[in-house]
């Protein structure tokens, strides 16, 4: 089945075919690093990671660029107009952001360009727009994009704008604004006293870039003038992404992005997170109660275009599912004994014929779901269904070693896209599983002394044991 993805530009699902062979140029709007990222921010990055992993799984070479906005209205306000303080603040929050990506097992982008390190490219792009008369300079030295000159603005793009709301010739200098009063937007902001020493001396004059020009310049620098995919949150659609399209296509004369994809909001316990409500939830808050794998699974579990209500109930459910998946994998490894998984090569649609006439198909249901605009709910259902079937057969002692190898292989293939298996789980030595089996037998025989002895032995070997309703899970001591 061909991969179909919803395109915010066309408002429908479309077959995804890269512009050039199997090369996918993907750009994702990264963080504005003026404060610690909250869990709602990470929802979009987990979605983008799933998309990237699935594209790679299907044989594409993905080049991902994610920007770091380290100069804009918010960061300047946070720094009080002090350039050295700006650098200190933004680097601290950038480090925290990347730490969160690592915690959630989000693969690193190929490039993380900073706005402050791409000023020359922004100036060059603005000069091109001035030369083509899509932009103009004001008396104070600022540069604005003319929505009147660019006749396609707000027509057949990401949003359909009311022409009556467009006030051509009027200007807006703020980075963020609504659709009720659309004006010429700023590309270059002339220096003002409140900017302090945060400015650059350029051919445009003394000042700093507007927010919208940053992403166009950074994406073009690393990916060229035509992108396969551009991702972001729904709050980026207008004005940010609409303005990106206008300035990029006006400058290059080419279609900027083929596929626009946007992730819906996350709310927490039924409420939108906001500082005024005092309910901003940071990733580190959740990791005190839940494993990173459970948090990632909870963020993945709702389709990216649907609003996600993250609740303690959903997180506990995700934790239970992680335990089930981990216990299932370990159960299959115990059945297969000391056979080697890397001796088995399976394709996405391969099957294994069993003695009782059964045939287990690998991957089709899972792939079919993800091919349908990353339908994660159906994909997870396919995973859980496979596990249930295997557990029933195992309970009946009706699974052989070869089949167990196949099930583990299937789960590992799924996890190439999901990224939810605990990192160290696959490295646990076979002797650990043998001791866990001995301990289970001792517990069934109510030989508690032997059970405790085996637990102590495993502790000395470097493992803690977690007894769950789904089996005993060994975890390496930190």
C-alpha positions in Angstrom: 0.0 0.0 0.0 1.2 3.5 -0.8 1.8 5.9 2.1 -0.9 8.5 2.3 -0.4 11.6 4.4 -2.8 14.5 5.1 -1.6 17.7 3.5 -2.7 20.9 5.3 -2.2 22.6 1.9 -4.7 20.6 -0.1 -6.9 19.7 3.0 -6.9 16.0 2.0 -4.8 12.8 2.1 -2.3 12.4 -0.7 0.0 9.7 -1.9 3.5 10.7 -0.6 6.1 10.5 -3.3 9.5 12.3 -2.6 10.6 15.0 -5.1 13.8 13.1 -5.9 13.9 9.3 -5.7 14.0 8.1 -2.1 15.5 11.3 -0.7 13.2 13.1 1.7 14.0 16.7 2.7 12.1 17.3 6.0 12.0 20.5 8.0 10.5 20.8 11.5 9.8 24.0 13.4 11.9 23.7 16.6 11.6 25.5 19.9 11.9 29.1 20.9 14.4 28.8 23.7 13.2 31.4 26.2 11.9 28.9 28.8 11.8 25.2 29.6 9.8 23.2 27.1 6.6 21.6 28.5 5.1 18.3 27.6 2.7 19.8 25.1 5.7 21.0 23.0 7.1 17.4 23.0 4.0 16.0 21.5 4.8 17.5 18.1 8.4 16.3 18.2 7.3 12.7 19.0 4.9 12.8 16.1 7.6 14.1 13.8 9.9 11.3 15.1 7.3 8.7 14.2 6.9 10.1 10.7 10.7 10.2 10.2 11.1 6.6 11.5 8.4 5.3 9.3 9.7 7.1 6.2 13.1 5.5 6.9 11.6 2.1 7.6 10.1 2.3 4.1 13.5 2.8 2.6 13.8 6.5 2.3 16.9 8.6 3.3 15.5 11.4 5.4 17.4 14.6 6.0 15.8 16.4 9.0 16.5 20.0 9.9 15.1 21.5 13.0 15.7 25.1 13.9 16.5 26.7 17.2 14.9 30.2 17.5 17.3 31.9 19.8 16.4 35.5 18.9 12.9 36.9 18.7 10.5 39.0 20.7 10.2 36.4 23.5 13.9 35.7 23.9 14.8 39.4 23.9 12.2 40.1 26.5 13.6 37.2 28.6 17.1 38.6 28.4 16.2 42.2 29.0 18.1 43.3 25.9 21.4 41.9 27.1 23.2 40.0 24.3 25.4 38.0 26.6 22.5 37.1 28.8 20.5 36.2 25.6 23.2 33.7 24.7 23.3 32.3 28.3 19.6 31.9 28.6 19.0 30.4 25.1 21.8 27.9 25.4 20.5 26.7 28.8 17.0 26.1 27.4 18.3 24.6 24.2 20.3 22.1 26.3 17.2 21.3 28.3 15.2 20.8 25.1 17.7 18.4 23.6 17.9 16.5 26.9 14.2 16.0 26.7 14.5 14.6 23.1 17.0 12.1 24.4 14.8 11.0 27.3 11.9 10.4 24.9 14.1 8.5 22.4 13.6 11.0 19.7 16.2 10.7 17.0 18.5 13.7 16.6 18.0 15.9 13.6 20.8 16.1 11.0 21.1 19.9 11.7 19.9 22.2 14.5 20.7 25.6 13.1 20.4 28.6 15.4 18.8 31.8 14.2 21.7 33.9 15.5 24.1 31.8 13.4 22.1 32.3 10.2 21.9 36.1 10.0 23.9 36.3 6.7 21.4 34.0 5.0 18.4 35.9 6.3 19.9 39.2 5.1 20.6 37.7 1.6 17.0 36.4 1.4 15.5 39.8 2.4 17.7 41.6 -0.1 16.3 39.3 -2.8 12.8 40.2 -1.8 13.7 43.9 -1.9 15.2 43.5 -5.4 12.0 41.8 -6.6 9.9 44.5 -4.9 8.0 42.0 -2.7 9.5 43.9 0.3 10.0 47.6 1.1 12.0 49.6 3.6 10.5 52.0 6.0 11.8 55.3 7.3 13.1 53.8 10.5 15.1 51.1 8.6 12.8 48.2 9.1 11.9 45.9 6.1 8.3 44.6 5.5 6.8 42.0 3.2 4.1 43.5 0.9 1.0 41.3 0.9 -0.4 43.5 -1.9 2.6 42.8 -4.2 2.3 39.0 -3.5 -1.1 38.4 -4.9 -1.3 34.7 -3.8 -1.1 35.7 -0.1 -3.9 33.9 1.8 -5.4 32.3 -1.3 -5.3 28.6 -1.8 -2.6 28.2 0.8 -2.7 26.8 4.4 -5.5 29.1 5.4 -8.2 30.8 3.4 -8.1 34.4 4.5 -10.9 37.0 4.1 -9.7 39.7 1.7 -11.6 42.3 3.8 -9.3 41.5 6.7 -6.2 42.2 4.6 -4.9 45.7 5.2 -2.3 46.1 2.5 0.1 48.9 3.3 -0.5 48.8 7.0 2.2 47.1 9.0 2.6 44.8 12.0 5.9 44.4 13.8 4.9 41.7 16.3 5.9 38.1 15.6 2.5 36.7 16.4 -0.9 38.0 15.5 -4.4 36.8 14.5 -6.3 36.6 11.2 -8.6 39.6 12.1 -6.1 42.3 11.1 -3.7 41.0 8.5 -1.0 43.5 7.5 2.4 43.6 5.9 4.7 41.6 8.2 8.2 42.4 9.3 11.3 40.8 7.8 13.9 43.0 9.4 13.4 45.0 12.6 15.4 48.2 12.9 17.1 48.6 16.3 15.1 50.1 19.1 16.3 51.1 22.5 14.5 48.2 24.3 16.6 45.8 22.2 19.7 46.8 24.2 22.8 45.5 22.6 21.0 42.7 20.7 21.4 43.7 17.1 23.5 43.0 14.0 25.2 45.6 11.7 24.3 44.5 8.2 23.7 45.9 4.7 20.1 46.3 5.8 21.2 48.5 8.7 21.4 48.0 12.4 18.8 45.6 13.7 17.6 42.0 13.9 15.5 39.5 11.9 11.8 39.0 12.2 10.6 35.6 13.3 9.1 34.4 10.0 12.2 34.9 7.8 14.3 32.7 10.1 12.8 29.4 9.1 12.8 30.2 5.4 16.5 31.1 5.5 17.5 28.1 7.7 15.5 25.5 5.6 16.9 26.9 2.3 20.5 26.8 3.7 20.4 23.1 4.5 17.7 21.7 2.3 17.4 24.0 -0.7 14.5 25.9 -2.1 12.0 23.0 -2.4 11.2 20.8 0.6 9.3 17.4 0.7 7.8 17.9 4.1 7.4 20.8 6.6 6.0 20.0 10.0 4.9 22.0 13.0 2.1 22.5 15.5 -1.3 23.8 14.4 -0.6 27.1 16.1 2.2 27.6 13.6 -0.2 27.5 10.6 -1.0 31.2 10.8 0.8 33.5 10.6 4.1 31.7 10.7 3.8 29.1 8.0 1.6 31.2 5.8 4.3 33.9 5.9 7.0 31.3 5.2 5.3 30.2 2.0 4.8 33.8 0.9 8.4 35.0 1.4 10.0 31.8 0.2 8.0 31.4 -3.0 8.2 35.1 -3.8 12.0 34.9 -3.5 12.6 31.6 -5.4 9.7 31.5 -7.8 9.3 27.8 -6.8 6.9 25.8 -4.7 8.4 25.9 -1.2 6.9 22.8 0.3 5.1 19.8 -1.2 3.7 18.3 2.0 2.6 20.4 5.1 1.8 18.4 8.2 0.6 19.9 11.5 0.2 18.3 15.0 -2.9 19.1 17.1 -2.7 20.5 20.6 -2.2 18.6 23.8 -4.3 19.4 26.9 -3.7 18.1 30.4 -6.5 16.6 32.4 -9.1 18.3 30.2 -7.5 21.8 30.4 -5.3 23.8 28.1 -1.9 24.3 29.8 -1.1 27.9 30.6 1.0 29.8 33.1 -2.0 31.7 34.3 -3.7 28.4 35.3 -0.5 27.2 36.9 -0.8 23.8 35.2 2.3 23.8 32.9 3.6 20.3 33.0 7.3 19.7 32.3 8.8 16.5 31.1 10.8 16.1 34.3 7.6 16.4 36.3 6.2 13.3 34.5 9.4 11.3 34.7 9.2 11.3 38.5 6.0 9.2 38.2 6.3 7.4 34.8 8.9 5.8 32.6 10.1 7.7 29.5 8.8 4.8 27.4 5.3 5.1 28.9 5.3 8.9 28.3 6.4 8.5 24.7 3.7 5.8 24.1 1.1 8.1 25.7 2.1 10.9 23.4 2.0 8.6 20.4 -1.2 6.8 21.2 -3.6 9.5 19.8 -3.6 10.3 16.1 -1.5 13.4 15.5 -4.3 15.4 13.9 -6.6 14.9 17.0 -6.3 16.8 20.2 -4.6 14.7 22.9 -6.0 14.9 26.4 -3.0 13.6 28.5 -4.3 12.3 31.8 -2.8 10.2 34.6 -5.2 7.5 33.6 -3.8 7.5 30.0 -0.2 7.5 31.4 -0.9 4.6 33.8 -2.4 2.7 30.9 0.7 3.4 28.8 2.9 2.2 31.6 0.9 -1.0 31.8 1.2 -1.5 28.0 5.0 -1.0 28.2 5.1 -3.7 30.9 3.1 -6.0 28.7 5.3 -5.5 25.7 8.5 -5.9 27.7 7.2 -9.0 29.4 6.0 -10.5 26.1 9.4 -10.0 24.5 11.1 -11.7 27.4 8.6 -14.5 27.4 9.3 -15.2 23.8 13.1 -15.0 24.4 12.8 -17.6 27.2 10.9 -20.0 24.8 13.4 -19.7 22.0 16.2 -20.6 24.4 19.7 -19.8 23.1 18.9 -19.4 19.4 20.2 -16.3 17.7 17.8 -13.7 16.3 20.3 -12.2 14.0 20.4 -15.5 12.1 16.8 -14.9 11.0 16.2 -12.6 8.0 12.5 -11.7 7.4 10.8 -9.3 5.0 7.9 -7.1 6.0 5.4 -9.6 4.7 7.1 -12.9 5.5 5.3 -15.6 7.3 6.2 -18.7 9.2 4.2 -21.9 8.6 3.5 -23.8 11.8 3.0 -27.5 12.4 -0.7 -27.1 13.2 -1.3 -25.4 9.9 -1.2 -21.9 11.3 0.4 -19.1 9.4 1.6 -15.9 11.2 1.7 -12.9 8.9 4.3 -10.3 9.8 3.8 -6.5 9.5 0.9 -6.1 6.9 -1.7 -4.9 9.4 0.7 -2.6 11.2 2.1 -1.1 7.9 -1.4 -0.8 6.4 -2.4 1.3 9.4 0.6 3.6 9.3 0.3 3.9 5.5 -3.1 5.6 6.3 -1.8 8.9 7.5 0.1 7.3 10.4 -3.1 5.7 12.0 -1.3 4.9 15.2 -4.4 3.5 17.0 -4.9 0.8 14.4 -1.2 0.1 14.3 -1.1 -0.4 18.1 -4.1 -2.6 17.9 -2.3 -4.8 15.4 0.6 -5.0 17.9 -1.5 -5.9 20.9 -3.5 -8.4 18.8 -0.3 -10.2 17.8 0.8 -10.3 21.4 -2.5 -11.7 22.6 -2.4 -14.5 20.0 1.1 -15.5 20.9 0.4 -15.4 24.6 -2.6 -17.8 24.2 -0.4 -20.2 22.2 2.3 -19.9 24.8 -0.2 -20.7 27.6 -1.1 -23.8 25.6 2.6 -24.8 25.2 1.9 -24.5 21.5 4.9 -22.2 20.4 8.2 -23.6 19.4 11.6 -21.9 19.4 11.4 -20.8 15.7 8.1 -19.2 16.2 9.3 -17.4 19.3 12.2 -16.0 17.2 9.7 -14.8 14.7 7.5 -13.0 17.3 10.6 -11.2 18.8 11.7 -10.2 15.3 8.2 -8.8 14.6 8.2 -6.8 17.8 11.6 -5.4 17.0 10.4 -4.4 13.6 7.5 -2.6 15.1 9.8 -0.8 17.5 11.9 0.6 14.7 8.9 2.9 14.2 7.5 3.2 17.7 10.8 3.6 19.7 9.2 2.4 22.9 11.2 -0.7 24.0 13.5 0.0 26.9 17.0 0.7 25.6 18.8 -2.0 27.5 16.2 -4.7 27.3 17.6 -6.4 24.3 21.1 -6.6 25.8 20.1 -8.7 28.9 22.0 -12.0 29.1 20.2 -15.3 28.6 21.3 -16.5 32.0 19.2 -13.8 33.6 16.1 -15.2 31.9 17.0 -18.7 33.1 17.3 -17.4 36.7 13.9 -15.6 36.4 12.3 -18.8 35.2 13.9 -20.7 38.2 12.5 -18.0 40.5 9.0 -18.2 39.0 9.1 -22.0 39.6 10.2 -21.4 43.2 7.4 -18.9 43.7 4.8 -21.3 42.3 6.1 -23.9 44.7 6.0 -21.3 47.5 9.7 -21.7 48.1 10.1 -18.1 49.2 13.7 -18.6 50.5 14.9 -19.8 47.1 12.9 -17.0 45.4 14.6 -14.4 47.6 18.0 -16.1 47.0 17.6 -15.9 43.2 16.5 -12.2 43.5 19.7 -11.5 45.5 21.9 -13.3 43.0 20.4 -11.2 40.2 20.9 -8.0 42.2 24.6 -8.9 42.5 24.7 -9.5 38.7 23.4 -5.9 38.3 19.7 -6.4 37.9 16.6 -5.2 39.8 13.4 -7.3 39.3 10.1 -5.7 38.7 7.2 -8.0 39.3 4.2 -6.9 37.2 0.8 -8.5 36.5 2.3 -9.4 33.1 5.5 -11.1 34.3 8.8 -10.3 35.9 10.9 -7.7 34.2 14.7 -7.5 34.8 16.1 -4.0 34.7 19.7 -3.0 34.8 20.7 -1.1 37.9 21.6 2.5 37.2 
